[in-house]
Amino acid sequence: MAAGGGSLSLLPGSLLLLLLLGPGCARGGGGRYQAGDPVNLYVNKVGPYHNPQETYHYYRLPVCRPHTVRHKSLSLGEVLDGDRMAESLYQLSFRRNQSKKVLCDIKLDPQQIEELKEAIEELYYFEFVLDDIPIRGFVGYLEESGFLPHTHKIGLWTHLDFHVEFNGDRIIHANVSVRDVKPFSLDELRAPSSMAHTYGVYWHETSFPYERRGERLRDSSFFPRTLEIHWLSIINSMVLVFLLTGFVVIILMRVLRNDFARYNLEEEAAAADDFDQADNGWKIIHTDVFRFPPHKSLLCAVLGVGAQFLALGSGIIIMALLGMFNVHRHGAINSAAILLYALTCCVAGYVSSNFYRKIGGERWVWNIVLTTSLFSAPFFLTWSVVNTVHWANGSTHALPVTTILLLLTVWLLVGFPLTVIGGIFGKNSATGFDAPCRTKNISREIPSQPWYKCILVHMTIGGFLPFSAISVELYYIFATMWGREQYTLYGILFIVFAILLSVSACISIALTYFQLSSEDYRWWWRSVFSTGSTGFFMFLYSVFYYFKRSNMSGTVQTLEFFGYSFLTCYVFFLMLGSVSFFASLQFIRYIYVNLKMD
């Protein structure tokens, strides 16, 4: 019985390890070959050049294919990335050159000809995979020129030349070329029509070390490169942040020092004269500032999930800094994100349940349910709509049923139980709130506030300043998420992430101080929204990026972009709202602990 229980307890961890490593990650190291050994060339996917997430299986086009299509075993990350690798008719032998070898003869009917024309007009590109190296090229040739007369030429590349670089028994790099190849014209093609597809393979020896072949891949990208090391922008952001943070800290400390001196002096005078009508500002609300807010369970769920994504984001960046993600591990970040999300569910349960019990919450079961569904429910609804559209259009980004069941199993066996376990530990380890000031039964009336101290103004200031600190880096992140870039500047990303958290905390403290100085003690929810509104500014930026900085179009790509951009901004709202709240809470505790009161 004990042995069986131990085996069952290892099941979730083994499942997660399988998800992260998977059968595909074993490919990350590439293979070793002897002269004449067969080298597998897998076909993968095709799609419009300007729509990164709109991809279809390569064999959806009328192209040469084997009688029985055999797919390659893929890791979860590769499946999530839209990969659907399958065996091809291409036959490559290590270090054996071939020229003008026939791939197949294919006969096209009128519908297939139109499919090819439409794909070429939409700038379809294909992706093959050789020894874990992606090989990309355009399906055909499109030429439009002149106004009078207007020319519109469409051609299909029926011959491909593969150039493969090797060092010893290792493959370093591979690409495809159509130089000196004439495209097969589809303009006047009459159906039914037949055409021959051919290919050539040329091997080139290089001294480039195998350990650095990832650099070779990055330096010769099929897609245009826009990411560069932008030190000047980063330094500018850092100087701005340091000035802003220093300004907030110096001003607040000076003001607080004067407040402490004045309030404590007034307290001593009031004790001598038995008269305390001189109270004003944040001291006068000391009996209400720790009055627990409405919707306590929802607030604690926000804080718990925000803390979870803070841990998740930090974990992803640390793993990237340790070199765990490289260009040859397709979808490794996706697998790592799923792994960390499942494991950090215990953080959400613990933080939420612990703080909920501290502020007097009793319905801890409902609190756990709310915590576990605060992100998973919006994510499931968004994913359901996006995946349905992908499925209806035949896109490879539509997840197979087996993958959906696998992800659901991970959530049911790992994510949800860890949330419950974390909640139980949090509830049992919770102590009293231990407020520095006693709270009266009757709340104090809040004086009318000027318009510039309303919550919308606080959200605008608290959201725009952190957003301005990361706006430069945000473009590069979007270019990676929604473009073709390989993000490698993880050190800079770590700095920007630290800057974002620091600015959010400082701005939250400043806004909370100004709110309390106006004798408004309703800081609990406002501290969450003040800096959490950065997510709203990020969503506005995503709209700007879609229409002004990208060439994306179509229903599939548009829905994918805005659906997942909304979820990303929602995550930032939860994460920064949590950071903002706990920074404000520590600040309020500090100022009231250091205030002399009866």
VEXKE-330628 format. One record per residue (C-alpha): x, y negated, z negated. Coordinates in steps of 0.05 Angstrom, whole numbers, padded with zeros to 5 digits, always signed. Layout:
N
XYZ
...
***
This chain:
598
+00000+00000+00000
+00056-00049-00017
+00092-00034+00047
+00028-00044+00088
+00014-00110+00054
+00084-00134+00069
+00075-00116+00142
+00010-00154+00146
+00041-00215+00113
+00094-00216+00168
+00043-00215+00224
+00030-00291+00230
+00104-00307+00229
+00119-00253+00281
+00064-00279+00325
+00090-00350+00321
+00161-00326+00336
+00134-00289+00397
+00099-00352+00420
+00161-00395+00413
+00211-00347+00445
+00165-00309+00491
+00188-00267+00550
+00206-00328+00590
+00256-00359+00541
+00302-00300+00550
+00313-00328+00619
+00342-00391+00591
+00413-00365+00596
+00409-00344+00670
+00438-00281+00698
+00505-00252+00718
+00514-00225+00788
+00563-00185+00829
+00573-00197+00903
+00514-00169+00942
+00468-00164+00881
+00396-00185+00895
+00376-00254+00868
+00301-00263+00855
+00269-00326+00884
+00201-00339+00853
+00148-00383+00883
+00112-00426+00831
+00065-00482+00848
+00047-00538+00895
+00013-00605+00883
+00009-00679+00903
+00075-00715+00893
+00044-00772+00852
+00000-00728+00807
+00046-00690+00760
-00010-00652+00724
-00049-00633+00787
-00015-00569+00810
-00040-00506+00845
-00013-00437+00856
+00035-00435+00915
-00004-00378+00948
-00066-00421+00950
-00038-00449+01015
-00037-00407+01078
+00036-00386+01072
+00076-00322+01076
+00060-00276+01019
+00070-00203+00999
+00013-00154+01006
+00010-00147+00930
+00024-00211+00891
+00063-00194+00827
+00068-00250+00775
+00126-00260+00729
+00117-00255+00654
+00117-00325+00625
+00123-00356+00556
+00066-00396+00526
+00103-00461+00539
+00110-00444+00613
+00036-00428+00619
+00017-00493+00584
+00064-00529+00633
+00024-00502+00692
+00076-00451+00715
+00050-00390+00753
+00112-00356+00780
+00103-00299+00829
+00149-00256+00871
+00163-00279+00942
+00184-00249+01008
+00251-00286+01006
+00310-00238+01000
+00374-00268+00973
+00439-00231+00959
+00492-00262+00915
+00548-00295+00957
+00519-00268+01022
+00503-00323+01073
+00444-00315+01119
+00419-00358+01176
+00353-00359+01212
+00325-00298+01178
+00251-00285+01193
+00206-00290+01132
+00140-00272+01166
+00095-00287+01225
+00030-00318+01204
-00034-00330+01243
-00076-00391+01223
-00150-00402+01233
-00181-00472+01239
-00196-00477+01164
-00124-00459+01145
-00097-00510+01193
-00140-00563+01161
-00116-00541+01092
-00044-00551+01113
-00058-00618+01144
-00094-00642+01082
-00038-00618+01037
+00015-00653+01079
-00025-00718+01082
-00030-00717+01006
+00046-00708+01002
+00044-00638+00972
+00110-00612+00947
+00127-00540+00928
+00167-00512+00870
+00207-00448+00872
+00250-00420+00815
+00318-00388+00826
+00355-00363+00764
+00314-00410+00722
+00331-00469+00767
+00272-00506+00798
+00278-00517+00873
+00231-00570+00902
+00215-00595+00971
+00158-00623+01012
+00110-00576+01046
+00110-00616+01111
+00128-00680+01147
+00084-00741+01153
+00099-00801+01196
+00056-00863+01203
+00083-00923+01240
+00061-00983+01279
-00004-01020+01284
-00014-01023+01359
-00003-00969+01380
-00013-00931+01315
+00022-00864+01308
+00002-00809+01259
+00045-00746+01261
+00037-00685+01217
+00088-00629+01217
+00099-00566+01176
+00168-00543+01154
+00172-00472+01179
+00246-00465+01166
+00280-00476+01099
+00355-00475+01083
+00374-00456+01012
+00441-00481+00987
+00465-00445+00924
+00526-00465+00884
+00561-00412+00842
+00621-00406+00795
+00647-00336+00786
+00587-00291+00772
+00541-00348+00752
+00493-00392+00791
+00504-00466+00777
+00455-00502+00822
+00407-00491+00880
+00367-00536+00926
+00329-00532+00992
+00343-00572+01055
+00308-00586+01121
+00365-00625+01151
+00372-00613+01226
+00306-00577+01225
+00248-00598+01270
+00179-00594+01238
+00126-00552+01271
+00074-00602+01296
+00002-00592+01272
-00027-00650+01311
-00048-00614+01374
-00049-00544+01345
-00106-00501+01371
-00135-00445+01328
-00123-00388+01324
-00049-00400+01326
+00011-00362+01301
+00078-00387+01277
+00142-00356+01251
+00171-00376+01183
+00246-00369+01176
+00299-00387+01124
+00374-00391+01113
+00417-00381+01052
+00485-00412+01042
+00530-00401+00982
+00581-00453+00959
+00634-00441+00907
+00644-00495+00854
+00687-00507+00794
+00631-00538+00755
+00625-00500+00688
+00563-00458+00675
+00555-00488+00605
+00541-00556+00637
+00495-00536+00693
+00439-00573+00659
+00476-00638+00675
+00482-00616+00747
+00408-00606+00751
+00392-00674+00720
+00441-00710+00767
+00408-00683+00830
+00333-00689+00817
+00282-00683+00873
+00241-00738+00840
+00265-00810+00834
+00303-00826+00771
+00279-00884+00729
+00307-00866+00660
+00373-00897+00642
+00407-00912+00576
+00375-00979+00559
+00419-01003+00503
+00404-01076+00512
+00329-01066+00503
+00341-01021+00442
+00388-01071+00410
+00338-01126+00423
+00283-01085+00390
+00328-01069+00331
+00347-01142+00320
+00274-01162+00324
+00255-01108+00274
+00311-01126+00225
+00292-01199+00228
+00218-01183+00218
+00232-01134+00162
+00281-01180+00128
+00232-01238+00133
+00176-01198+00102
+00219-01170+00046
+00252-01237+00028
+00188-01277+00031
+00148-01225-00008
+00201-01216-00061
+00208-01291-00071
+00133-01301-00074
+00124-01242-00121
+00179-01268-00167
+00143-01334-00172
+00077-01298-00183
+00106-01255-00238
+00136-01315-00273
+00072-01356-00267
+00024-01300-00287
+00065-01277-00346
+00073-01348-00370
-00002-01359-00365
-00013-01294-00403
+00030-01317-00460
-00005-01385-00462
-00073-01352-00459
-00054-01307-00517
-00035-01367-00558
-00097-01409-00540
-00146-01350-00534
-00164-01379-00466
-00152-01344-00400
-00189-01384-00348
-00126-01398-00308
-00125-01329-00274
-00127-01331-00199
-00099-01294-00139
-00084-01220-00142
-00079-01218-00218
-00152-01233-00229
-00174-01170-00192
-00131-01123-00233
-00194-01090-00260
-00220-01075-00190
-00159-01063-00147
-00156-00989-00166
-00231-00978-00157
-00237-00916-00114
-00263-00929-00043
-00326-00901-00009
-00320-00839+00035
-00263-00811-00007
-00262-00743+00028
-00255-00774+00097
-00199-00820+00073
-00161-00762+00043
-00170-00722+00107
-00140-00779+00147
-00081-00783+00100
-00070-00708+00102
-00072-00701+00178
-00030-00764+00185
+00023-00734+00139
+00020-00670+00180
+00035-00706+00246
+00090-00746+00212
+00123-00680+00194
+00108-00652+00263
+00139-00712+00299
+00200-00712+00254
+00209-00637+00266
+00205-00643+00342
+00257-00700+00343
+00304-00662+00296
+00299-00599+00339
+00314-00641+00400
+00374-00673+00366
+00400-00603+00350
+00398-00586+00424
+00341-00535+00421
+00308-00563+00484
+00343-00560+00551
+00323-00567+00623
+00325-00491+00634
+00274-00474+00580
+00208-00489+00615
+00155-00512+00565
+00200-00503+00504
+00174-00568+00473
+00103-00544+00483
+00117-00479+00446
+00154-00516+00391
+00097-00565+00382
+00047-00507+00374
+00093-00473+00325
+00103-00535+00283
+00030-00555+00285
+00010-00487+00258
+00063-00488+00203
+00050-00560+00182
-00024-00548+00171
-00004-00533+00100
+00021-00605+00094
-00047-00632+00115
-00084-00587+00066
-00037-00603+00008
-00035-00679+00017
-00110-00685+00029
-00133-00640-00028
-00081-00667-00077
-00100-00739-00067
-00175-00722-00064
-00171-00691-00133
-00130-00750-00159
-00184-00800-00141
-00239-00759-00172
-00264-00717-00114
-00303-00654-00131
-00324-00624-00064
-00255-00598-00047
-00281-00543-00001
-00316-00595+00043
-00252-00636+00041
-00212-00577+00068
-00262-00566+00124
-00260-00639+00142
-00184-00639+00141
-00177-00579+00187
-00228-00606+00237
-00207-00680+00238
-00159-00668+00295
-00177-00599+00320
-00249-00617+00336
-00233-00678+00380
-00176-00639+00412
-00221-00580+00428
-00275-00624+00459
-00225-00662+00501
-00188-00600+00522
-00254-00565+00540
-00273-00620+00589
-00203-00626+00619
-00193-00551+00625
-00262-00542+00657
-00245-00593+00711
-00178-00559+00723
-00212-00492+00728
-00265-00518+00776
-00210-00546+00821
-00166-00483+00817
-00109-00520+00784
-00053-00480+00750
-00061-00525+00689
-00126-00488+00674
-00108-00440+00618
-00123-00366+00628
-00172-00333+00582
-00116-00292+00549
-00077-00356+00532
-00140-00388+00504
-00153-00328+00459
-00080-00327+00438
-00082-00400+00417
-00148-00390+00381
-00118-00330+00345
-00058-00372+00323
-00104-00425+00295
-00149-00374+00259
-00093-00331+00231
-00041-00385+00216
-00066-00457+00221
-00131-00453+00184
-00106-00405+00128
-00046-00450+00116
-00092-00510+00110
-00133-00473+00058
-00070-00449+00021
-00041-00519+00021
-00107-00546-00004
-00109-00497-00062
-00038-00514-00082
-00053-00589-00076
-00116-00583-00117
-00083-00543-00172
-00021-00587-00176
-00059-00653-00177
-00053-00697-00238
-00091-00759-00257
-00088-00821-00213
-00052-00858-00270
-00072-00928-00249
-00031-00984-00283
-00096-01022-00297
-00163-01001-00324
-00222-01007-00278
-00287-01039-00303
-00354-01007-00291
-00382-01069-00256
-00345-01092-00195
-00325-01164-00187
-00358-01207-00134
-00311-01220-00075
-00307-01293-00053
-00323-01310+00019
-00262-01302+00064
-00240-01346+00122
-00243-01316+00192
-00169-01305+00198
-00170-01257+00138
-00222-01210+00167
-00206-01138+00184
-00203-01150+00260
-00149-01202+00252
-00110-01156+00205
-00117-01099+00255
-00092-01144+00312
-00031-01167+00274
-00017-01100+00242
-00023-01062+00307
+00012-01110+00355
+00076-01119+00316
+00094-01044+00311
+00072-01036+00383
+00119-01092+00405
+00176-01057+00370
+00167-00994+00412
+00139-01022+00476
+00205-01015+00514
+00214-00943+00495
+00141-00929+00508
+00151-00936+00583
+00205-00882+00583
+00161-00836+00541
+00103-00845+00589
+00150-00833+00648
+00169-00768+00615
+00099-00745+00595
+00064-00767+00659
+00122-00768+00708
+00178-00722+00729
+00233-00744+00682
+00273-00701+00634
+00278-00741+00570
+00347-00733+00540
+00356-00796+00498
+00334-00764+00433
+00382-00804+00390
+00349-00869+00415
+00281-00838+00405
+00299-00822+00332
+00320-00895+00321
+00256-00921+00353
+00214-00873+00311
+00248-00898+00247
+00238-00970+00270
+00164-00957+00282
+00154-00928+00212
+00193-00984+00179
+00155-01039+00214
+00088-01006+00199
+00104-01001+00125
+00129-01073+00120
+00070-01103+00158
+00021-01062+00117
+00052-01088+00052
+00050-01160+00076
-00023-01156+00099
-00043-01121+00035
-00011-01176-00007
-00047-01231+00031
-00113-01193+00023
-00104-01185-00053
-00083-01258-00059
-00152-01276-00031
-00183-01236-00088
-00207-01182-00040
-00194-01113-00072
-00221-01071-00014
-00152-01052+00010
-00159-00976+00015
-00190-00969+00083
-00163-01034+00110
-00091-01012+00098
-00105-00951+00142
-00136-00991+00199
-00087-01049+00196
-00027-01010+00223
-00065-00951+00250
-00092-00998+00303
-00025-00990+00337
-00058-00931+00371
-00109-00978+00403
-00053-01020+00433
-00020-00957+00458
-00084-00937+00493
-00088-01006+00526
-00017-00995+00549
-00036-00927+00578
-00090-00961+00620
-00038-01012+00644
+00011-00956+00659
-00039-00916+00699
-00060-00973+00744
+00004-01014+00749
+00063-00967+00737
+00041-00902+00769
+00012-00876+00834
-00033-00825+00801
-00103-00816+00830
-00159-00765+00836
-00209-00738+00786
-00165-00682+00759
-00105-00726+00744
-00146-00785+00719
-00185-00743+00670
-00123-00708+00645
-00086-00774+00636
-00139-00811+00597
-00163-00751+00558
-00095-00734+00530
-00073-00807+00524
-00133-00817+00479
-00113-00758+00436
-00041-00783+00432
-00064-00852+00410
-00111-00819+00359
-00051-00781+00331
-00012-00845+00324
-00072-00877+00289
-00073-00821+00238
+00002-00819+00228
+00014-00894+00222
-00050-00903+00181
-00023-00853+00131
+00045-00887+00128
+00011-00955+00120
-00034-00931+00064
+00020-00899+00021
+00066-00960+00031
+00010-01006+00007
-00006-00960-00051
+00066-00959-00076
+00070-01035-00068
+00006-01046-00108
+00029-00999-00163
+00095-01037-00166
+00065-01107-00173
+00013-01087-00226
+00062-01045-00266
+00108-01105-00272
+00052-01151-00293
+00041-01163-00368
-00032-01151-00386
-00071-01133-00447
***
